[in-house]
């Protein structure tokens, strides 16, 4: 019988067995019960209250591959502290022929075992809920006394021995200066640059533990923006629905604070100047058809203040050695998206591509294929010996050979299972399902367009009157005309998507940029 171990812990100061301790006990359990352990799944600093645990979810998915029969946990609360999640995932595992066992809790196989398992799971859930209630009750008690409830200490304050915020006279002047400069019209980014140059930062106090000390972190836009809206600076204490006026020593007077809030509200309605630049989706994929140099994103402002965005040949921009004209950003991006969407709407093409990708996947797993071939050879040898035994041909050497082959079979089965865990293999049907779900991408959004382009487009060569799109698979070349680019509305494609299956994502990877004559901006 083959098994995997699942281990986790919630936080670095939780008084429970370490990951290593859990694995050691699980291995002892497996050895005592003659169970072969073929792998392990570990979630560090993850709560079992939810199923949002990466390796837990991977383990559940891998159970469908039938590479293990058991999941060994240190105790059942390592698996889940929620009866619904526990019942749901154990049902999924049961359908896949996999059972969950506890290394430290003895549970019988009959009806009594089911009851005991439910009791243990119920207790784990009770413990989790009770702990949350205690924590919340403690934080509420602290709030009623205006005591600090943890988190980052606001700049200009420190926490005294009684867990109250007190003014740090060395740093409070910087807080007053930040508020005043912002109220006077200075931009946040300019204030941040000046403060960081002067060494002003936020003190981060880690949980009390040996070797961990408070450290300084530089100011950034987000923490300065939160600082300017923090009502603690005018003495107000807040926790959930508890509000206590003048509970904290004030650093900022209320008039200055309100002046800052008015400017924040005004700037919130205005376009934000700190936001990231526009994403040029074809960067590193769009090439000049004349000189093969990369085309880079550019923008400009017209006489009426309108912004124009386009792609320009790098040689035309830097060296002036190419006369390729620029192309409108939105038009070329939409034309590429439209052409690709028309491709993936072709059921025959998707079917053909799924076979190719499946073959590539199999070719890429040489180790697994070699192990599977060795296992097949060993099993063939075992069958030959068994046939000989059935015909009455049996000697001491025959028995020894059969024993050696059976031991080798067990070793190879473990190695195959371990390799399958490391390199999950998709079926051809799973690949086809992933491909067809691209059809439901929302290509009216930048996110949807980017996912489609990254998944399928390798390169685009742009000429004066047409473009060639090469996709991430052989014979995946499409030619679009200048008119296609000029009339690149996505409306028809979006309508065509409505009758197709829903989409999530794909693991397709790009083949890389064209090798010849590259020029980067």
C-alpha positions in Angstrom: 0.0 0.0 0.0 1.4 3.4 -1.0 0.9 6.6 1.0 1.8 10.3 1.2 2.2 12.4 4.3 0.4 15.7 4.8 1.8 18.0 7.4 1.2 21.7 8.3 1.4 24.2 11.1 -0.4 27.5 11.6 2.2 29.9 12.8 5.7 30.1 14.0 4.8 30.4 17.7 2.1 27.8 17.8 2.8 25.2 20.5 2.3 22.1 18.4 4.5 19.5 16.8 6.9 20.9 14.2 6.7 19.8 10.6 9.7 17.6 11.1 8.1 16.0 14.2 4.9 15.4 12.4 6.7 13.7 9.5 8.8 11.6 11.9 5.7 10.3 13.7 3.9 9.6 10.3 7.0 7.7 9.0 7.0 5.6 12.2 3.3 4.9 11.7 3.9 3.9 8.1 6.9 1.7 8.9 5.0 -0.1 11.7 2.0 -0.8 9.4 4.2 -1.8 6.4 3.1 1.2 4.3 5.3 2.6 1.6 5.6 6.4 1.7 6.0 7.8 -1.8 5.9 11.5 -1.1 4.8 14.4 1.2 2.8 17.6 1.0 3.7 20.4 3.4 1.9 23.7 4.1 3.9 25.9 6.4 2.2 28.7 8.4 -1.2 27.7 7.0 -4.5 27.5 9.0 -6.7 24.4 8.6 -9.8 26.6 9.1 -10.0 27.0 5.3 -9.0 24.9 2.3 -6.9 27.7 0.8 -3.7 25.7 1.3 -1.6 25.3 -1.9 -0.1 21.9 -1.2 -3.3 20.6 0.4 -5.2 21.4 -2.8 -2.5 19.8 -4.9 -2.7 16.7 -2.8 -6.5 16.5 -3.4 -6.0 16.9 -7.1 -3.2 14.3 -7.3 -5.4 11.8 -5.6 -7.3 11.3 -8.9 -4.1 10.0 -10.5 -4.2 6.9 -8.2 -0.5 7.2 -7.3 -1.2 6.7 -3.5 -3.9 4.9 -1.5 -3.5 6.7 1.9 -2.9 10.1 3.3 -1.2 10.0 6.7 -1.6 13.0 9.0 -0.1 13.5 12.5 -3.6 14.2 13.9 -6.9 14.8 12.1 -6.9 18.5 12.9 -3.8 18.8 10.5 -6.3 17.8 7.7 -9.1 20.2 8.6 -10.7 22.1 11.5 -14.0 22.5 9.7 -16.4 19.5 9.6 -17.8 20.6 6.2 -14.4 20.8 4.5 -13.3 17.6 6.2 -16.4 15.7 5.0 -16.3 17.2 1.5 -12.7 16.5 0.8 -12.8 13.0 2.4 -15.7 12.2 0.1 -13.6 13.4 -2.9 -10.7 11.2 -1.7 -13.0 8.3 -1.1 -14.2 8.4 -4.7 -10.6 8.3 -5.8 -9.9 5.3 -3.6 -7.9 7.3 -1.0 -8.3 7.2 2.8 -7.1 9.6 5.5 -5.5 8.0 8.6 -4.1 9.6 11.8 -0.7 8.6 13.1 -1.4 9.6 16.7 -5.1 8.8 17.1 -6.2 5.2 17.1 -9.5 4.9 15.2 -11.3 1.6 14.6 -12.5 0.6 11.1 -16.2 0.0 12.0 -19.1 2.3 12.9 -17.5 3.3 16.2 -14.5 4.6 14.2 -16.8 6.8 12.2 -18.3 8.2 15.3 -14.9 8.8 16.9 -13.6 10.5 13.8 -16.6 12.8 13.8 -16.0 13.6 17.5 -12.3 14.4 16.9 -13.2 16.6 13.9 -15.9 18.3 15.9 -13.5 19.0 18.7 -10.9 20.5 16.4 -13.6 22.8 14.9 -14.8 23.7 18.4 -11.2 24.5 19.4 -10.7 26.7 16.4 -14.0 28.7 17.0 -13.3 28.9 20.7 -9.8 30.3 20.1 -11.2 32.9 17.7 -13.8 34.0 20.3 -11.1 34.2 23.0 -8.9 36.3 20.7 -11.7 38.6 19.7 -12.8 38.9 23.4 -9.3 39.8 24.4 -9.0 42.4 21.7 -12.3 43.9 22.6 -11.2 44.2 26.3 -8.0 45.9 25.1 -10.0 48.3 23.0 -12.3 49.3 25.9 -9.1 50.3 27.8 -7.7 52.0 24.6 -4.8 49.5 24.6 -2.8 48.7 21.5 -4.1 45.6 19.6 -0.9 45.0 17.6 -0.1 45.8 14.0 2.3 48.4 12.8 2.9 51.2 15.3 2.0 54.6 13.6 5.0 56.8 12.9 5.4 59.3 15.8 4.2 56.9 18.5 5.6 54.1 20.6 3.9 51.4 22.7 4.6 51.7 26.4 4.8 48.8 29.0 1.1 49.0 29.6 0.3 48.6 25.8 -0.8 52.2 25.3 0.3 54.5 22.5 2.6 57.4 23.6 4.1 60.2 21.6 7.6 59.6 20.3 9.0 63.2 20.7 11.9 62.4 18.2 9.6 61.3 15.4 6.4 63.3 16.0 7.8 66.4 14.4 8.2 64.5 11.1 4.5 63.5 11.3 3.4 67.2 11.8 5.7 68.2 8.9 4.2 65.5 6.6 0.7 66.7 7.4 1.5 70.3 7.0 3.4 69.9 3.7 0.6 67.9 2.2 -2.0 70.4 3.4 0.1 73.1 1.7 -0.2 71.3 -1.6 3.0 69.3 -1.9 2.8 65.9 -3.6 3.1 62.7 -1.6 5.9 61.3 -3.7 8.0 64.4 -3.1 7.4 64.2 0.6 8.3 60.5 0.6 11.6 61.1 -1.3 12.6 63.8 1.1 11.7 61.8 4.2 13.5 58.7 3.0 16.6 60.7 2.2 16.6 62.0 5.8 16.3 58.5 7.2 12.7 58.7 8.4 11.0 55.3 8.5 8.3 53.2 10.2 9.3 51.0 13.0 8.2 47.4 12.5 8.0 45.4 15.8 8.0 41.6 15.3 6.3 39.2 17.6 8.3 38.7 20.8 10.6 35.9 20.1 14.3 35.2 20.7 16.5 36.8 18.0 13.7 39.1 16.6 14.1 42.9 17.1 12.3 45.9 15.8 13.5 47.3 12.5 12.9 50.3 10.3 11.1 50.3 7.0 11.2 53.0 4.4 8.2 55.1 3.8 6.2 54.4 0.6 3.1 55.8 -1.0 0.6 53.4 0.7 1.8 53.9 4.3 2.0 57.7 3.9 -1.5 57.7 2.4 -2.8 55.6 5.3 -1.0 57.9 7.7 -2.7 61.0 6.4 -6.1 59.4 7.0 -5.3 57.8 10.4 -7.6 59.3 13.1 -5.2 58.2 15.8 -3.2 61.3 15.1 -6.1 63.4 16.5 -6.4 61.1 19.5 -9.3 58.9 18.3 -9.2 55.2 19.1 -11.1 52.8 16.9 -11.7 49.0 17.0 -14.7 47.6 15.1 -17.7 49.5 16.5 -15.8 50.9 19.5 -14.8 54.6 19.1 -13.2 56.5 22.0 -12.4 60.2 21.6 -9.2 61.6 23.1 -8.0 58.2 24.2 -4.6 58.6 22.5 -2.2 61.6 22.9 -2.9 63.7 19.8 0.0 64.7 17.4 -2.1 66.6 14.9 -4.8 69.3 15.7 -8.2 68.7 14.2 -8.2 71.7 11.9 -5.1 70.6 10.1 -6.4 67.0 9.9 -9.7 68.1 8.3 -7.8 70.3 5.8 -5.7 67.2 4.8 -8.9 65.1 4.5 -10.5 67.7 2.1 -7.4 67.6 -0.1 -7.4 63.8 -0.1 -11.1 63.8 -1.1 -10.3 66.2 -3.9 -7.4 64.2 -5.2 -9.4 61.0 -5.0 -11.8 62.4 -7.6 -8.9 63.6 -9.8 -6.9 61.2 -12.0 -4.2 59.6 -9.8 -0.6 60.5 -10.8 1.0 57.6 -9.0 -0.6 54.8 -11.0 1.4 52.5 -13.1 2.0 53.2 -16.8 -0.3 51.8 -19.5 0.5 48.2 -20.3 1.7 47.7 -23.9 0.5 44.1 -24.4 2.7 43.4 -27.5 6.0 44.5 -26.0 8.7 41.9 -26.9 6.3 40.3 -29.4 5.8 43.0 -32.0 8.6 43.4 -34.7 9.1 45.7 -37.6 8.5 43.9 -40.9 11.1 46.0 -42.7 14.2 45.8 -40.4 13.1 43.1 -37.9 13.8 45.4 -35.0 11.5 45.3 -32.0 8.7 47.8 -31.9 8.3 49.7 -28.6 5.5 51.5 -26.8 5.3 55.2 -27.1 2.8 58.0 -26.2 2.3 61.6 -27.1 -0.1 64.5 -26.3 -2.0 66.3 -29.0 -2.8 70.0 -29.3 -6.1 69.6 -27.5 -4.5 67.6 -24.6 -5.6 64.2 -25.8 -3.1 61.3 -25.3 -2.0 59.1 -28.3 -0.4 55.7 -27.7 1.3 53.7 -30.4 4.1 51.3 -31.2 7.2 52.6 -33.0 10.2 50.7 -34.6 13.2 50.9 -32.3 15.5 51.6 -35.3 13.2 54.4 -36.4 13.2 55.8 -32.9 16.8 55.6 -31.9 19.0 55.3 -35.0 16.6 56.7 -37.7 17.7 53.8 -40.0 14.2 52.6 -40.7 11.2 54.5 -42.2 8.5 52.2 -40.7 5.5 54.2 -39.6 4.1 53.9 -36.1 0.9 52.0 -35.5 -2.0 52.8 -33.1 -1.7 50.8 -29.9 -5.3 49.8 -29.5 -5.9 49.0 -33.1 -3.0 46.6 -33.5 -3.7 44.9 -30.1 -7.3 44.5 -30.9 -6.5 43.1 -34.4 -4.2 40.5 -33.0 -6.7 39.5 -30.3 -9.4 39.2 -32.9 -7.2 37.0 -35.2 -6.3 34.7 -32.3 -9.8 34.4 -31.1 -10.9 33.4 -34.6 -8.2 30.7 -34.5 -9.3 29.2 -31.1 -12.9 29.1 -32.2 -11.9 26.4 -34.6 -12.8 23.1 -32.9 -10.6 21.1 -35.4 -7.6 23.2 -34.7 -8.0 22.9 -30.9 -8.4 19.1 -31.2 -5.2 18.9 -33.3 -3.3 21.2 -30.9 -4.3 19.2 -27.9 -2.7 16.1 -29.4 0.5 18.0 -30.2 0.7 19.4 -26.7 0.1 16.0 -25.2 2.9 14.5 -27.2 5.3 17.4 -26.2 4.4 16.9 -22.6 5.2 13.2 -22.8 8.4 13.9 -24.6 9.4 16.3 -21.8 9.2 13.7 -19.1 12.0 11.4 -20.1 12.7 10.3 -16.5 9.1 9.2 -16.0 8.9 7.4 -19.3 12.1 5.6 -18.6 10.8 4.5 -15.1 7.5 3.4 -16.6 9.3 1.3 -19.3 11.5 -0.3 -16.6 8.4 -1.1 -14.5 6.7 -2.6 -17.6 9.8 -4.8 -18.3 9.9 -6.0 -14.7 6.2 -6.8 -14.7 6.6 -8.7 -17.9 9.4 -10.7 -16.3 7.2 -11.5 -13.3 4.4 -12.7 -15.6 6.8 -14.9 -17.5 8.0 -16.6 -14.3 4.4 -17.0 -13.0 3.6 -18.7 -16.3 6.6 -21.0 -15.9 5.5 -21.9 -12.4 2.0 -22.7 -13.6 3.6 -25.1 -16.1 5.4 -26.8 -13.3 8.8 -25.3 -13.9 10.0 -24.2 -10.4 13.4 -24.2 -8.9 15.3 -22.4 -6.1 16.7 -20.0 -8.7 13.2 -19.3 -10.0 11.9 -18.4 -6.6 14.9 -16.1 -6.0 14.4 -14.4 -9.4 10.7 -13.9 -8.7 11.5 -12.4 -5.2 14.1 -10.0 -6.8 11.7 -8.9 -9.5 8.9 -8.3 -7.0 11.2 -6.1 -4.8 12.3 -4.2 -7.9 8.7 -3.8 -8.9 7.9 -2.1 -5.5 11.0 0.2 -5.8 10.0 1.3 -9.3 6.3 1.8 -8.3 7.5 4.2 -5.6 9.9 6.0 -8.0 7.1 6.4 -10.6 4.7 7.7 -8.0 7.3 10.2 -6.7 8.0 11.4 -10.3 4.3 11.8 -11.0 4.0 14.0 -7.9 6.9 16.2 -9.0 5.8 16.4 -12.6 2.0 16.2 -12.8 0.9 14.9 -16.3 -2.3 16.1 -17.9 -4.5 13.8 -20.1 -5.2 14.8 -23.7 -8.8 15.6 -22.6 -7.6 17.9 -19.8 -5.4 19.8 -22.3 -8.2 20.2 -24.7 -10.5 21.4 -21.9 -7.9 24.1 -21.0 -7.5 25.2 -24.5 -11.2 25.6 -25.3 -11.8 27.5 -22.1 -9.7 30.4 -23.6 -12.8 31.1 -25.6 -14.5 32.7 -22.7 -11.8 35.2 -21.8 -13.3 38.7 -21.4 -11.3 40.3 -24.2 -12.9 43.7 -23.5 -10.4 43.9 -20.6 -6.7 44.4 -20.6 -6.3 41.3 -18.4 -8.3 39.1 -20.8 -6.3 40.4 -23.8 -3.0 39.9 -22.1 -3.9 36.3 -21.1 -4.8 35.5 -24.7 -1.7 37.1 -26.2 0.7 35.6 -23.7 -0.8 32.1 -24.2 -0.9 31.9 -28.0 1.2 34.7 -29.7 4.9 34.2 -30.2 5.6 37.2 -32.5 4.0 39.7 -34.9 5.8 41.1 -37.9 4.3 44.4 -39.0 4.6 45.6 -42.6 3.1 48.7 -44.2 0.0 47.0 -45.5 -0.3 43.7 -43.5 1.0 41.8 -40.5 2.1 38.2 -39.9 1.1 36.7 -36.6 3.1 33.6 -35.5 1.5 31.5 -32.7 3.1 29.2 -30.1 2.6 26.1 -32.2 3.8 24.8 -35.6 2.0 26.1 -38.6 0.3 28.7 -36.4 0.8 31.6 -38.8 -1.9 34.1 -39.7 -1.8 37.1 -42.1 -4.0 40.1 -41.4 -4.4 43.1 -43.7 -4.1 46.8 -43.1 -7.9 47.0 -43.3 -8.1 44.3 -40.6 -6.0 46.5 -38.3 -7.9 49.6 -39.1 -11.3 47.9 -38.5 -10.3 45.8 -35.5 -13.5 46.0 -33.4 -13.9 43.1 -31.1 -17.7 43.1 -30.9 -18.3 40.2 -33.2 -15.7 38.0 -31.5 -17.2 38.8 -28.1 -20.6 37.8 -29.3 -19.2 34.5 -30.7 -17.8 33.7 -27.3 -21.2 33.5 -25.5 -22.0 30.1 -26.9 -18.7 28.5 -26.0 -17.6 26.7 -22.7 -16.4 28.8 -19.8 -12.7 29.4 -19.4 -10.1 29.5 -16.6 -6.5 29.4 -17.7 -3.8 27.4 -19.5 -0.3 26.3 -18.9 0.9 27.0 -22.4 4.3 28.7 -22.5 5.8 30.8 -25.2 8.5 29.6 -27.6 10.5 32.8 -27.3 11.2 35.8 -29.5 12.5 35.6 -33.0 16.3 35.0 -33.0 17.3 37.0 -36.0 18.4 40.7 -35.8 16.8 41.6 -32.4 17.0 45.1 -31.2 15.7 46.0 -27.7 14.6 49.4 -26.5 
